Amino acid sequence: MELANYRREYLQGGLRRNNLPDNPLSLFETWMQQAVQADLMDPTAMVVGTVDEQGQPYQRIVLLKHLDEKGFVFYTNMGSRKASQLANNPRISLLFPWHILERQVHVTGQVERLSALEVMKYFSSRPKDSQIGAWVSHQSARISARGVLEGKFLEMKQKFAKGEVPLPSFWGGFRVKFDSVEFWQGGANRLHDRFLYQRQESGWSIDRLAP
């Protein structure tokens, strides 16, 4: 298979400066709504990038659970690799790869931990099996076999069969306070449209970037 020969044209549309809102959140919400309406699989999926103490980057896919002017919110096991890396270096990047729409959105910023009330509110809204799954998986820890997880899940499911599932002390969430948001829209002849929003004291600057 000759990977170098695999290519296609991007012809779904362009992005122009005079059509951009002053705040990137407005455009992001529009694009997210369009991704949902297009029936994309996992439209809220984002690639989360962190860096360890040796400067080694790591990426993984996480689901966006909330968004407002304060930032992008996701939840995780606080003993996970990404949580440990963010505790040491709160800088983070997010990438939304909406390939079918020929779009990408790249976000950079810093994280802050969510309050216990925010975490509890979301945890309580999850399906019960998902709540039990949070208890079972010590994320990023080494395990000998999948059967270990399955056995633990059945054990915990029986334990919490007759009552509510309590919030694990090791489970929480992060808010990404964003400093920059870059929108990428595919274009014909590889002349893609890229616009970078950067936070300033007076608002947001907007720059067109070369593709």
Backbone as a printed PyTorch tensor [residue, N CA C, xyz], in Angstrom:
tensor([[[  0.8430,  -1.1930,   0.0000],
         [  0.0000,   0.0000,   0.0000],
         [  0.8790,   1.2450,   0.0000]],

        [[  0.7440,   2.0690,  -1.0340],
         [  1.5510,   3.2880,  -1.1590],
         [  0.8230,   4.4360,  -0.4590]],

        [[  1.1530,   4.6730,   0.8060],
         [  0.4740,   5.7100,   1.5740],
         [  0.6680,   7.0960,   0.9780]],

        [[  1.8170,   7.3270,   0.3470],
         [  2.0990,   8.6480,  -0.2240],
         [  1.1360,   9.0010,  -1.3570]],

        [[  0.5120,   7.9890,  -1.9500],
         [ -0.3980,   8.2370,  -3.0610],
         [ -1.8400,   8.4510,  -2.6180]],

        [[ -2.0910,   8.3140,  -1.3220],
         [ -3.4620,   8.4590,  -0.8360],
         [ -3.7320,   9.9160,  -0.5150]],

        [[ -4.6110,  10.5350,  -1.2840],
         [ -4.9450,  11.9420,  -1.0870],
         [ -6.3190,  12.2220,  -1.6700]],

        [[ -6.8840,  13.3390,  -1.2840],
         [ -8.1570,  13.7770,  -1.8440],
         [ -8.2220,  15.2890,  -1.7680]],

        [[ -9.1610,  15.8590,  -2.4980],
         [ -9.3630,  17.2990,  -2.4440],
         [-10.3590,  17.6310,  -1.3370]],

        [[-10.1920,  18.8120,  -0.7500],
         [-11.0970,  19.3060,   0.2810],
         [-11.9580,  20.4000,  -0.3460]],

        [[-13.2390,  20.0860,  -0.5320],
         [-14.0890,  20.9620,  -1.3480],
         [-15.3860,  21.3660,  -0.6630]],

        [[-15.5250,  21.1110,   0.6270],
         [-16.8140,  21.3510,   1.2720],
         [-17.0960,  22.8140,   1.5800]],

        [[-16.0750,  23.6260,   1.6200],
         [-16.3520,  25.0400,   1.8940],
         [-15.1420,  25.7650,   2.4080]],

        [[-15.2440,  27.0810,   2.4880],
         [-14.1410,  27.8960,   2.9540],
         [-14.4990,  28.6480,   4.2190]],

        [[-13.5060,  29.3580,   4.7360],
         [-13.6930,  30.1630,   5.9430],
         [-13.0770,  31.5270,   5.6610]],

        [[-13.8600,  32.5810,   5.8290],
         [-13.3980,  33.9200,   5.4840],
         [-13.3960,  34.8160,   6.7170]],

        [[-12.4560,  35.7550,   6.7320],
         [-12.2660,  36.6220,   7.8930],
         [-13.5200,  37.4170,   8.2280]],

        [[-14.2200,  37.9210,   7.2190],
         [-15.3840,  38.7580,   7.5020],
         [-16.5840,  37.9730,   8.0200]],

        [[-16.4720,  36.6290,   8.0360],
         [-17.5450,  35.8030,   8.5830],
         [-17.2650,  35.3340,  10.0090]],

        [[-16.1190,  35.7170,  10.5610],
         [-15.7410,  35.2220,  11.8780],
         [-16.3240,  36.0900,  12.9880]],

        [[-16.8530,  35.4740,  14.0510],
         [-17.3180,  36.2430,  15.2120],
         [-16.1270,  36.7440,  16.0120]],

        [[-16.3470,  37.6970,  16.8860],
         [-15.2630,  38.2530,  17.6940],
         [-14.7590,  37.2700,  18.7370]],

        [[-15.6360,  36.3640,  19.1850],
         [-15.2870,  35.4090,  20.2340],
         [-15.2100,  34.0070,  19.6310]],

        [[-14.1130,  33.2790,  19.8490],
         [-13.9900,  31.9430,  19.2490],
         [-15.0310,  30.9530,  19.7450]],

        [[-15.5600,  31.1810,  20.9500],
         [-16.5330,  30.2570,  21.5030],
         [-17.7920,  30.2020,  20.6370]],

        [[-18.1460,  31.3370,  20.0470],
         [-19.3410,  31.3800,  19.1930],
         [-19.1650,  30.4890,  17.9700]],

        [[-17.9970,  30.5830,  17.3340],
         [-17.7450,  29.7550,  16.1570],
         [-17.6120,  28.2880,  16.5490]],

        [[-16.9560,  28.0170,  17.6760],
         [-16.8100,  26.6260,  18.1070],
         [-18.1720,  25.9930,  18.3590]],

        [[-19.0480,  26.7030,  19.0300],
         [-20.3750,  26.1530,  19.3190],
         [-21.1580,  25.8890,  18.0360]],

        [[-20.9930,  26.7670,  17.0380],
         [-21.6460,  26.5560,  15.7470],
         [-21.1100,  25.3000,  15.0790]],

        [[-19.7840,  25.1590,  15.0730],
         [-19.1770,  23.9830,  14.4520],
         [-19.5420,  22.7060,  15.1940]],

        [[-19.5840,  22.7640,  16.5150],
         [-19.9650,  21.5870,  17.2920],
         [-21.4050,  21.1830,  16.9730]],

        [[-22.2840,  22.1740,  16.9040],
         [-23.6820,  21.8890,  16.5730],
         [-23.7870,  21.2470,  15.1920]],

        [[-23.0030,  21.7330,  14.2430],
         [-23.0260,  21.1760,  12.8950],
         [-22.4520,  19.7660,  12.8730]],

        [[-21.4490,  19.5010,  13.7080],
         [-20.8890,  18.1510,  13.8040],
         [-21.9190,  17.1760,  14.3610]],

        [[-22.6810,  17.6250,  15.3430],
         [-23.7410,  16.7900,  15.9170],
         [-24.8420,  16.5530,  14.8870]],

        [[-25.2500,  17.6070,  14.1850],
         [-26.3090,  17.4890,  13.1860],
         [-25.8860,  16.6080,  12.0110]],

        [[-24.5770,  16.5660,  11.7310],
         [-24.0730,  15.7280,  10.6470],
         [-24.0010,  14.2640,  11.0530]],

        [[-24.3850,  13.9810,  12.2990],
         [-24.4110,  12.6180,  12.8240],
         [-23.0220,  11.9840,  12.8160]],

        [[-22.0100,  12.7840,  13.1270],
         [-20.6580,  12.2410,  13.2300],
         [-20.5680,  11.3040,  14.4220]],

        [[-19.7570,  10.2830,  14.3070],
         [-19.5170,   9.4050,  15.4370],
         [-18.6520,  10.1430,  16.4580]],

        [[-19.1280,  10.1950,  17.6940],
         [-18.4040,  10.8570,  18.7840],
         [-17.9690,  12.2850,  18.4330]],

        [[-18.9130,  13.1800,  18.1350],
         [-18.5450,  14.5530,  17.7870],
         [-17.8430,  15.3040,  18.9200]],

        [[-18.0280,  14.8600,  20.1700],
         [-17.3870,  15.5320,  21.3040],
         [-16.0060,  14.9610,  21.6190]],

        [[-15.5530,  13.9910,  20.8300],
         [-14.2340,  13.3940,  21.0740],
         [-13.1380,  14.3950,  20.7460]],

        [[-12.1610,  14.4900,  21.6380],
         [-11.0410,  15.4050,  21.4220],
         [ -9.7360,  14.7070,  21.8160]],

        [[ -8.6830,  15.0310,  21.0970],
         [ -7.3600,  14.5150,  21.4250],
         [ -6.7440,  15.4410,  22.4690]],

        [[ -6.4220,  14.8830,  23.6250],
         [ -5.8500,  15.6570,  24.7310],
         [ -4.3480,  15.4220,  24.7780]],

        [[ -3.5800,  16.4880,  24.6640],
         [ -2.1250,  16.3970,  24.6870],
         [ -1.5430,  16.9510,  25.9750]],

        [[ -0.6660,  16.1650,  26.6070],
         [  0.0400,  16.5740,  27.8180],
         [  1.5120,  16.2290,  27.6540]],

        [[  2.3410,  16.6990,  28.6000],
         [  3.7870,  16.4580,  28.5370],
         [  4.2640,  15.9850,  29.8990]],

        [[  5.1370,  14.9460,  29.9010],
         [  5.6330,  14.4560,  31.1830],
         [  6.8640,  15.2450,  31.6400]],

        [[  7.4570,  14.8450,  32.7500],
         [  8.5750,  15.5910,  33.3370],
         [  9.8280,  15.5640,  32.4660]],

        [[  9.9310,  14.5940,  31.5690],
         [ 11.0770,  14.5070,  30.6580],
         [ 10.8240,  15.2250,  29.3340]],

        [[  9.6590,  15.8480,  29.2130],
         [  9.3250,  16.5530,  27.9780],
         [  8.7170,  15.6570,  26.9160]],

        [[  8.3650,  14.4260,  27.2680],
         [  7.7550,  13.5060,  26.3180],
         [  6.2590,  13.8020,  26.1770]],

        [[  5.7910,  14.1360,  24.9640],
         [  4.3630,  14.3930,  24.7730],
         [  3.5580,  13.0930,  24.7790]],

        [[  2.3280,  13.1770,  25.2600],
         [  1.3860,  12.0670,  25.2380],
         [  0.0530,  12.5930,  24.7170]],

        [[ -0.6640,  11.7270,  23.9910],
         [ -1.9850,  12.0820,  23.4850],
         [ -2.9510,  10.9270,  23.7190]],

        [[ -4.2040,  11.2630,  23.9120],
         [ -5.2560,  10.2750,  24.0510],
         [ -6.5990,  10.9460,  23.7390]],

        [[ -7.6040,  10.1460,  23.4170],
         [ -8.9180,  10.6970,  23.0960],
         [ -9.7910,  10.7010,  24.3470]],

        [[-10.3900,  11.8560,  24.6250],
         [-11.2590,  12.0630,  25.7760],
         [-12.5170,  12.7670,  25.2680]],

        [[-13.6380,  12.5890,  25.9600],
         [-14.8770,  13.2350,  25.5420],
         [-15.0790,  14.5610,  26.2710]],

        [[-15.3860,  15.5890,  25.5060],
         [-15.7420,  16.8870,  26.0740],
         [-17.1110,  16.7720,  26.7250]],

        [[-17.2380,  17.2410,  27.9720],
         [-18.4910,  17.0970,  28.6940],
         [-19.2070,  18.4180,  28.9600]],

        [[-18.5150,  19.5330,  28.8390],
         [-19.1670,  20.8200,  29.0690],
         [-18.2770,  21.9100,  28.4810]],

        [[-18.8990,  23.0010,  28.0980],
         [-18.1640,  24.1350,  27.5460],
         [-18.9120,  25.4240,  27.8460]],

        [[-18.1770,  26.4170,  28.3390],
         [-18.7180,  27.7640,  28.5050],
         [-17.5500,  28.7440,  28.4960]],

        [[-17.8120,  29.9850,  28.8290],
         [-16.7600,  31.0100,  28.7920],
         [-15.5910,  30.6860,  29.7290]],

        [[-15.8600,  29.8660,  30.7560],
         [-14.7930,  29.5090,  31.6930],
         [-13.8330,  28.4840,  31.1080]],

        [[-14.3030,  27.6440,  30.1600],
         [-13.4080,  26.6760,  29.5600],
         [-14.0680,  25.3710,  29.1290]],

        [[-13.2210,  24.4570,  28.6680],
         [-13.6190,  23.1310,  28.2030],
         [-13.4620,  22.1470,  29.3650]],

        [[-14.4660,  21.3050,  29.5960],
         [-14.4650,  20.4360,  30.7710],
         [-14.4210,  18.9600,  30.3690]],

        [[-13.5490,  18.1960,  31.0610],
         [-13.5540,  16.7420,  30.9090],
         [-13.2690,  16.1100,  32.2580]],

        [[-13.5740,  14.8180,  32.3630],
         [-13.4440,  14.0860,  33.6250],
         [-12.4940,  12.9190,  33.4640]],

        [[-11.8710,  12.5110,  34.5820],
         [-10.8870,  11.4410,  34.5090],
         [-10.5730,  10.9010,  35.8900]],

        [[ -9.8670,   9.7880,  35.9070],
         [ -9.2950,   9.2560,  37.1480],
         [ -8.1050,  10.1380,  37.5120]],

        [[ -8.0890,  10.6560,  38.7160],
         [ -7.0340,  11.5970,  39.0980],
         [ -5.6950,  10.9060,  39.3640]],

        [[ -5.6830,   9.5760,  39.2970],
         [ -4.4310,   8.8450,  39.3760],
         [ -3.9100,   8.4400,  38.0130]],

        [[ -4.5850,   8.8640,  36.9510],
         [ -4.1930,   8.4930,  35.5940],
         [ -2.9170,   9.2160,  35.1720]],

        [[ -2.3500,   8.7480,  34.0890],
         [ -1.1210,   9.3620,  33.5800],
         [ -1.3440,  10.8200,  33.2040]],

        [[ -2.4530,  11.1100,  32.5220],
         [ -2.6760,  12.4960,  32.1140],
         [ -2.8730,  13.4140,  33.3150]],

        [[ -3.5880,  12.9200,  34.3470],
         [ -3.8010,  13.7420,  35.5340],
         [ -2.4830,  14.0010,  36.2650]],

        [[ -1.6300,  12.9930,  36.3370],
         [ -0.3240,  13.1680,  36.9770],
         [  0.5220,  14.1620,  36.2060]],

        [[  0.4930,  14.0730,  34.8870],
         [  1.2720,  15.0000,  34.0680],
         [  0.7410,  16.4220,  34.1870]],

        [[ -0.5720,  16.5760,  34.2550],
         [ -1.1520,  17.9090,  34.3910],
         [ -0.8970,  18.5040,  35.7670]],

        [[ -0.7430,  17.6550,  36.7750],
         [ -0.4050,  18.1530,  38.1100],
         [  0.9970,  18.7600,  38.1030]],

        [[  1.8820,  18.2100,  37.2780],
         [  3.2460,  18.7170,  37.1790],
         [  3.3620,  19.8770,  36.1950]],

        [[  2.5740,  19.8270,  35.1170],
         [  2.6000,  20.8590,  34.0780],
         [  1.1690,  21.0750,  33.5950]],

        [[  0.5080,  22.1520,  34.0170],
         [ -0.9050,  22.3550,  33.6930],
         [ -1.1740,  22.7880,  32.2570]],

        [[ -0.1370,  22.9780,  31.4520],
         [ -0.3580,  23.3430,  30.0540],
         [ -0.9210,  22.1520,  29.2910]],

        [[ -1.8640,  22.4170,  28.3910],
         [ -2.5750,  21.3400,  27.7010],
         [ -2.9640,  21.7880,  26.3030]],

        [[ -3.1580,  20.8170,  25.4090],
         [ -3.7240,  21.1170,  24.0920],
         [ -4.8720,  20.1520,  23.8270]],

        [[ -5.8620,  20.6310,  23.0750],
         [ -7.0150,  19.8400,  22.6730],
         [ -7.1440,  19.9220,  21.1560]],

        [[ -7.5050,  18.8220,  20.5220],
         [ -7.7250,  18.8200,  19.0800],
         [ -9.0290,  18.0940,  18.7750]],

        [[ -9.9240,  18.7740,  18.0730],
         [-11.1780,  18.1800,  17.6300],
         [-11.0280,  17.8420,  16.1440]],

        [[-10.9380,  16.5610,  15.7910],
         [-10.6720,  16.1590,  14.3960],
         [-11.9490,  15.7880,  13.6430]],

        [[-12.6570,  16.7770,  13.1610],
         [-13.9070,  16.5210,  12.4440],
         [-13.6040,  16.3120,  10.9580]],

        [[-13.0020,  15.1450,  10.6430],
         [-12.4980,  14.8870,   9.2980],
         [-13.5910,  14.9280,   8.2390]],

        [[-14.7560,  14.3540,   8.5500],
         [-15.8160,  14.2670,   7.5390],
         [-16.2700,  15.6520,   7.1020]],

        [[-16.2090,  16.6170,   8.0030],
         [-16.5750,  17.9950,   7.6690],
         [-15.3810,  18.8040,   7.1740]],

        [[-14.2110,  18.1170,   7.0490],
         [-12.9700,  18.7730,   6.6170],
         [-12.6090,  19.9260,   7.5430]],

        [[-12.7160,  19.6580,   8.8440],
         [-12.4610,  20.6790,   9.8540],
         [-11.6180,  20.1270,  10.9980]],

        [[-10.8520,  21.0220,  11.5910],
         [-10.1610,  20.7420,  12.8420],
         [-10.2440,  21.9920,  13.7150]],

        [[-10.2580,  21.7760,  15.0210],
         [-10.1300,  22.8910,  15.9600],
         [ -9.0520,  22.5210,  16.9660]],

        [[ -8.0930,  23.4250,  17.1470],
         [ -6.9850,  23.1950,  18.0850],
         [ -7.0500,  24.2490,  19.1880]],

        [[ -7.0210,  23.7760,  20.4290],
         [ -7.1510,  24.6480,  21.6000],
         [ -5.9170,  24.4890,  22.4770]],

        [[ -5.3910,  25.5980,  23.0010],
         [ -4.3240,  25.5240,  23.9940],
         [ -4.7450,  26.3200,  25.2280]],

        [[ -4.1920,  25.9280,  26.3690],
         [ -4.5110,  26.6320,  27.6080],
         [ -3.9210,  25.9470,  28.8130]],

        [[ -4.4780,  26.2410,  29.9780],
         [ -4.0560,  25.6310,  31.2270],
         [ -5.2700,  25.0410,  31.9290]],

        [[ -5.0240,  23.9840,  32.7070],
         [ -6.1310,  23.3390,  33.4030],
         [ -6.2220,  23.8040,  34.8460]],

        [[ -7.4340,  23.7110,  35.3650],
         [ -7.6830,  23.8280,  36.7940],
         [ -8.6120,  22.6990,  37.1860]],

        [[ -8.4560,  22.1840,  38.4040],
         [ -9.3080,  21.0960,  38.8490],
         [-10.7160,  21.6030,  39.1450]],

        [[-11.6930,  20.7850,  38.8370],
         [-13.0790,  21.1290,  39.1210],
         [-13.3610,  20.9820,  40.6120]],

        [[-14.3530,  21.7150,  41.0760],
         [-14.7450,  21.6180,  42.4770],
         [-15.4220,  20.2740,  42.7360]],

        [[-15.4520,  19.8730,  44.0110],
         [-16.1070,  18.6200,  44.3800],
         [-17.5810,  18.6360,  44.0040]],

        [[-18.2230,  19.8090,  44.0960],
         [-19.6340,  19.9200,  43.7420],
         [-19.8480,  19.6800,  42.2530]],

        [[-18.9830,  20.2550,  41.4120],
         [-19.1010,  20.0650,  39.9650],
         [-18.9080,  18.5970,  39.6000]],

        [[-17.9180,  17.9610,  40.2330],
         [-17.6320,  16.5610,  39.9430],
         [-18.7980,  15.6750,  40.3770]],

        [[-19.3170,  15.9150,  41.5610],
         [-20.4260,  15.1180,  42.0710],
         [-21.6630,  15.2640,  41.1810]],

        [[-21.9340,  16.4770,  40.7470],
         [-23.1050,  16.7210,  39.9020],
         [-23.0210,  15.9170,  38.6210]],

        [[-21.8460,  15.9010,  37.9860],
         [-21.7110,  15.1380,  36.7470],
         [-21.7190,  13.6320,  37.0210]],

        [[-20.9870,  13.2030,  38.0440],
         [-20.9140,  11.7720,  38.3540],
         [-22.3020,  11.1990,  38.6070]],

        [[-23.1320,  11.9450,  39.2910],
         [-24.4920,  11.4930,  39.6050],
         [-25.3580,  11.3470,  38.3630]],

        [[-24.9970,  12.0540,  37.2910],
         [-25.7840,  12.0000,  36.0610],
         [-25.3960,  10.8220,  35.1660]],

        [[-24.3090,  10.1480,  35.4720],
         [-23.8210,   9.0500,  34.6270],
         [-24.6640,   7.7940,  34.8340]],

        [[-24.7340,   6.9280,  33.8100],
         [-25.3940,   5.6370,  34.0000],
         [-24.6980,   4.8620,  35.1260]],

        [[-25.4540,   4.0380,  35.8270],
         [-24.9000,   3.3460,  36.9910],
         [-23.7120,   2.4640,  36.6330]],

        [[-23.7640,   1.7740,  35.5000],
         [-22.6340,   0.9290,  35.1130],
         [-21.3700,   1.7530,  34.8530]],

        [[-21.5470,   2.9690,  34.3310],
         [-20.3940,   3.8440,  34.1290],
         [-19.8280,   4.3040,  35.4670]],

        [[-20.6970,   4.5490,  36.4210],
         [-20.2290,   4.9140,  37.7620],
         [-19.4250,   3.7710,  38.3680]],

        [[-19.9130,   2.5480,  38.2080],
         [-19.1920,   1.3870,  38.7310],
         [-17.8610,   1.2170,  38.0100]],

        [[-17.8620,   1.4850,  36.6900],
         [-16.6250,   1.3890,  35.9200],
         [-15.5500,   2.3240,  36.4300]],

        [[-15.9580,   3.4850,  36.9380],
         [-14.9920,   4.4310,  37.5010],
         [-14.3210,   3.8390,  38.7380]],

        [[-15.0440,   3.0770,  39.5170],
         [-14.4740,   2.4300,  40.7010],
         [-13.5030,   1.3140,  40.3170]],

        [[-13.8010,   0.6260,  39.2340],
         [-13.0510,  -0.5730,  38.8620],
         [-11.6760,  -0.2560,  38.2850]],

        [[-11.6120,   0.7620,  37.4190],
         [-10.3790,   1.0180,  36.6730],
         [ -9.4810,   2.0420,  37.3530]],

        [[ -8.3160,   1.5920,  37.7850],
         [ -7.2720,   2.5110,  38.2410],
         [ -6.4670,   2.8850,  36.9990]],

        [[ -6.9660,   3.8700,  36.3090],
         [ -6.5180,   4.1950,  34.9580],
         [ -5.0060,   4.3200,  34.8460]],

        [[ -4.4560,   3.7060,  33.7950],
         [ -3.0290,   3.7070,  33.4440],
         [ -2.2010,   2.7210,  34.2670]],

        [[ -2.8000,   2.0950,  35.3020],
         [ -2.0660,   1.0960,  36.0810],
         [ -1.9450,  -0.1970,  35.2700]],

        [[ -0.8540,  -0.9330,  35.4640],
         [ -0.6630,  -2.1970,  34.7690],
         [ -1.5580,  -3.2780,  35.3760]],

        [[ -2.1610,  -4.0980,  34.5050],
         [ -2.9860,  -5.2140,  34.9620],
         [ -2.5570,  -6.4700,  34.2070]],

        [[ -2.8010,  -7.6110,  34.7920],
         [ -2.3400,  -8.8660,  34.2040],
         [ -3.2240,  -9.3610,  33.0710]],

        [[ -4.5410,  -9.0970,  33.1430],
         [ -5.4610,  -9.5900,  32.1220],
         [ -6.7870,  -8.8360,  32.2100]],

        [[ -7.5510,  -8.8820,  31.1070],
         [ -8.8500,  -8.2270,  31.0910],
         [ -9.7830,  -8.8340,  32.1310]],

        [[ -9.6130, -10.1310,  32.4030],
         [-10.4640, -10.8010,  33.3690],
         [-10.4160, -10.1670,  34.7460]],

        [[ -9.2960,  -9.5450,  35.0740],
         [ -9.1750,  -8.8510,  36.3560],
         [-10.1910,  -7.7150,  36.4280]],

        [[-10.2990,  -6.9430,  35.3380],
         [-11.2650,  -5.8500,  35.2910],
         [-12.6930,  -6.3680,  35.3540]],

        [[-12.9670,  -7.3960,  34.5590],
         [-14.3280,  -7.9170,  34.5010],
         [-14.7650,  -8.4860,  35.8420]],

        [[-13.8460,  -9.1860,  36.5080],
         [-14.1660,  -9.7350,  37.8160],
         [-14.4250,  -8.6460,  38.8370]],

        [[-13.6040,  -7.6010,  38.8050],
         [-13.7880,  -6.4840,  39.7250],
         [-15.0910,  -5.7560,  39.4520]],

        [[-15.4410,  -5.6340,  38.1770],
         [-16.6970,  -4.9640,  37.8220],
         [-17.8910,  -5.7220,  38.4040]],

        [[-17.9040,  -7.0440,  38.2460],
         [-19.0110,  -7.8450,  38.7700],
         [-19.0780,  -7.7520,  40.2940]],

        [[-17.9050,  -7.7330,  40.9200],
         [-17.8520,  -7.6100,  42.3780],
         [-18.4510,  -6.2910,  42.8420]],

        [[-18.0660,  -5.1950,  42.1810],
         [-18.5580,  -3.8740,  42.5730],
         [-20.0260,  -3.7050,  42.2050]],

        [[-20.4520,  -4.3210,  41.1100],
         [-21.8530,  -4.2290,  40.7150],
         [-22.7350,  -4.8910,  41.7680]],

        [[-22.2780,  -5.9870,  42.3050],
         [-23.0290,  -6.6550,  43.3600],
         [-23.0230,  -5.8130,  44.6370]],

        [[-21.8900,  -5.2020,  44.9260],
         [-21.7590,  -4.3890,  46.1380],
         [-22.7250,  -3.2160,  46.1390]],

        [[-22.8930,  -2.5670,  44.9730],
         [-23.7340,  -1.3720,  44.8810],
         [-25.1040,  -1.6680,  44.2820]],

        [[-25.5060,  -2.9430,  44.2710],
         [-26.7520,  -3.3350,  43.6040],
         [-27.9750,  -2.6560,  44.1910]],

        [[-27.9970,  -2.4450,  45.4910],
         [-29.2050,  -1.9530,  46.1440],
         [-29.1570,  -0.4760,  46.5260]],

        [[-28.1110,   0.2010,  46.1460],
         [-28.0270,   1.6060,  46.5300],
         [-27.3070,   2.4480,  45.5070]],

        [[-27.0960,   3.7040,  45.8480],
         [-26.3800,   4.6110,  44.9610],
         [-24.8840,   4.3010,  44.9710]],

        [[-24.2470,   4.6200,  43.8800],
         [-22.8050,   4.4320,  43.7790],
         [-22.1210,   5.7090,  44.2630]],

        [[-21.3020,   5.6280,  45.3060],
         [-20.6400,   6.8380,  45.8070],
         [-19.5450,   7.3240,  44.8660]],

        [[-19.2360,   8.5800,  44.9650],
         [-18.1680,   9.1650,  44.1550],
         [-16.8190,   8.6770,  44.6550]],

        [[-16.0020,   8.0710,  43.7920],
         [-14.6700,   7.6490,  44.2270],
         [-13.8010,   8.8590,  44.5770]],

        [[-12.9930,   8.7270,  45.6060],
         [-12.1330,   9.8390,  46.0240],
         [-11.0810,  10.1590,  44.9740]],

        [[-10.7820,   9.1970,  44.1060],
         [ -9.7340,   9.3700,  43.0950],
         [-10.2730,   9.8060,  41.7440]],

        [[-11.5410,  10.1840,  41.6710],
         [-12.1550,  10.5390,  40.3880],
         [-12.5150,  12.0170,  40.3950]],

        [[-12.1930,  12.7130,  39.3050],
         [-12.4680,  14.1430,  39.2650],
         [-12.4890,  14.6740,  37.8420]],

        [[-12.2150,  15.9590,  37.7040],
         [-12.2770,  16.5610,  36.3820],
         [-11.4280,  17.8100,  36.2790]],

        [[-11.2610,  18.2710,  35.0400],
         [-10.4570,  19.4540,  34.7470],
         [-11.2520,  20.4250,  33.8770]],

        [[-10.9710,  21.7050,  34.0720],
         [-11.4590,  22.7480,  33.1790],
         [-10.2550,  23.3290,  32.4460]],

        [[-10.3290,  23.3580,  31.1280],
         [ -9.2530,  23.9430,  30.3180],
         [ -9.5710,  25.4090,  30.0810]],

        [[ -8.8120,  26.2750,  30.7290],
         [ -8.9640,  27.7250,  30.5260],
         [ -8.1620,  28.0850,  29.2840]],

        [[ -8.8620,  28.3440,  28.2010],
         [ -8.2090,  28.4170,  26.9000],
         [ -7.6030,  29.7950,  26.6000]],

        [[ -6.3830,  29.7500,  26.0200],
         [ -5.6560,  30.9560,  25.6150],
         [ -5.7120,  31.1800,  24.1140]],

        [[ -5.8220,  30.0850,  23.3630],
         [ -5.8730,  30.2040,  21.9070],
         [ -6.7890,  29.1270,  21.3410]],

        [[ -7.4280,  29.4670,  20.2300],
         [ -8.2800,  28.5170,  19.5140],
         [ -8.0100,  28.7100,  18.0230]],

        [[ -7.6110,  27.6320,  17.3550],
         [ -7.3380,  27.7040,  15.9210],
         [ -8.3670,  26.8780,  15.1550]],

        [[ -8.9760,  27.4970,  14.1460],
         [ -9.9620,  26.8300,  13.3050],
         [ -9.3370,  26.5330,  11.9430]],

        [[ -9.4800,  25.2880,  11.5100],
         [ -8.9310,  24.8400,  10.2170],
         [-10.0710,  24.3040,   9.3680]],

        [[-10.2000,  24.8630,   8.1650],
         [-11.2020,  24.3940,   7.2100],
         [-10.4880,  24.0060,   5.9290]],

        [[-10.6910,  22.7630,   5.4790],
         [-10.0210,  22.3040,   4.2730],
         [-10.4050,  23.1150,   3.0530]],

        [[ -9.4440,  23.2600,   2.1250],
         [ -9.6750,  24.0150,   0.9030],
         [ -9.0950,  23.3210,  -0.3080]],

        [[ -9.5710,  23.6830,  -1.4920],
         [ -9.0920,  23.0820,  -2.7280],
         [ -7.6220,  23.3990,  -2.9480]],

        [[ -6.9090,  22.4990,  -3.6050],
         [ -5.4990,  22.6800,  -3.9610],
         [ -4.6110,  22.8790,  -2.7310]],

        [[ -5.0440,  22.3370,  -1.6160],
         [ -4.3090,  22.4340,  -0.3490],
         [ -4.2120,  23.8720,   0.1690]],

        [[ -5.0540,  24.7510,  -0.3350],
         [ -5.1020,  26.1300,   0.1560],
         [ -6.1390,  26.2080,   1.2720]],

        [[ -5.8300,  25.5580,   2.3820],
         [ -6.7560,  25.4880,   3.5040],
         [ -6.8840,  26.8470,   4.1940]],

        [[ -7.9850,  27.0250,   4.8860],
         [ -8.2040,  28.2460,   5.6620],
         [ -7.9260,  27.9670,   7.1360]],

        [[ -7.0390,  28.7800,   7.7180],
         [ -6.6980,  28.6520,   9.1340],
         [ -6.7800,  30.0260,   9.7930]],

        [[ -7.5010,  30.0810,  10.9100],
         [ -7.5940,  31.3230,  11.6710],
         [ -7.2860,  31.0360,  13.1310]],

        [[ -6.4100,  31.8460,  13.6950],
         [ -5.9730,  31.6810,  15.0730],
         [ -6.5010,  32.8170,  15.9400]],

        [[ -7.2880,  32.4610,  16.9460],
         [ -7.7320,  33.4020,  17.9790],
         [ -6.7610,  33.3140,  19.1500]],

        [[ -6.2640,  34.4560,  19.6230],
         [ -5.4020,  34.4900,  20.7990],
         [ -5.9510,  35.5010,  21.7960]],

        [[ -5.9980,  35.0900,  23.0560],
         [ -6.5770,  35.9450,  24.0830],
         [ -5.6660,  37.1370,  24.3700]],

        [[ -6.2420,  38.3190,  24.3960],
         [ -5.5490,  39.5540,  24.7460],
         [ -6.2830,  40.2150,  25.9110]],

        [[ -5.6640,  41.1990,  26.5400],
         [ -6.3200,  41.8870,  27.6510],
         [ -7.6160,  42.5610,  27.2060]],

        [[ -7.6320,  43.0190,  25.9700],
         [ -8.7970,  43.7510,  25.4640],
         [ -9.8000,  42.8620,  24.7350]],

        [[ -9.5060,  41.5560,  24.6230],
         [-10.4020,  40.6670,  23.8990],
         [ -9.6240,  39.5890,  23.1660]],

        [[ -9.9810,  39.3440,  21.9120],
         [ -9.3230,  38.3050,  21.1240],
         [ -8.7280,  38.8980,  19.8570]],

        [[ -7.4710,  38.5570,  19.5820],
         [ -6.8770,  38.8860,  18.2860],
         [ -7.1810,  37.7430,  17.3400]],

        [[ -7.2880,  38.0470,  16.0450],
         [ -7.5870,  37.0370,  15.0300],
         [ -6.5700,  37.1680,  13.9010]],

        [[ -5.8730,  36.1000,  13.5860],
         [ -4.8910,  36.1090,  12.5070],
         [ -5.1330,  34.9540,  11.5680]],

        [[ -5.0110,  35.2390,  10.2630],
         [ -5.0470,  34.1660,   9.2760],
         [ -3.6550,  33.5570,   9.1980]],

        [[ -3.5740,  32.2200,   9.2050],
         [ -2.3130,  31.5100,   9.0960],
         [ -2.1980,  30.8460,   7.7380]],

        [[ -0.9780,  30.7530,   7.2200],
         [ -0.7640,  30.0200,   5.9750],
         [ -1.0650,  28.5310,   6.2000]],

        [[ -1.6270,  27.8550,   5.2180],
         [ -1.9920,  26.4340,   5.3900],
         [ -0.7670,  25.5330,   5.4840]]])
